[in-house]
């Protein structure tokens, strides 16, 4: 079969497919690729009240906004995905960070990981947690995520995230009654990229076949 004949057949097949396939608008999937998670100054003040004084930082970045306390860069190991259905619907993965902070010149935590932890029962929490992966290797804070978040297709902003002391961290601090204590505010400012869906790939191939047929072979489909 000559190439021009093949192109014509593809063109007819594509035209027939388009004529019978309904056009549907579906939610898109996105992946966080970079950005900054920032901690407000209220976090420092609250922790100081329970005996934790910030005494150092390492590999941190400028926070967003600038009047926040400290920023942690979102690392390339991040694989967090979400859908734009309903504005923002988390799907899977974690947001990984670089940078550490030291308290009382003794305790250093950081390389934080934000993700969903099934089975969390802390009141007002979302199920998302902030985990230290540098030294304690445990969940430090349960997160209360606000609604709505801001998403414009390229950037994701989650403001006013409430940090709640986790049961695990409360036990490390030697005071289980600290569980659930509001420990400050965080904010996520992330750049995202769309994740291609299988249907989108098929659609591109179909359109490509149609254009190929039009260019190389003019055929009447009946």
Secondary structure by P-SEA (a helix, b strand, c coil): ccaaaaaaaaaaaaaaaaacbbbbbbbbbbbbcbbbbbbcaaaaaaaaaacbbbccccccccccccccccccccccccbbbbbccccccccbbbbbbbbbcccccccccccccccccccccccccccbbbbbccccccccbbbbccccccccccbbbbccccccccaaaaaaaccccccccccbbbbbbbbbbbbbcaaaaaaaaaaaaaaaaaacbbbbcc
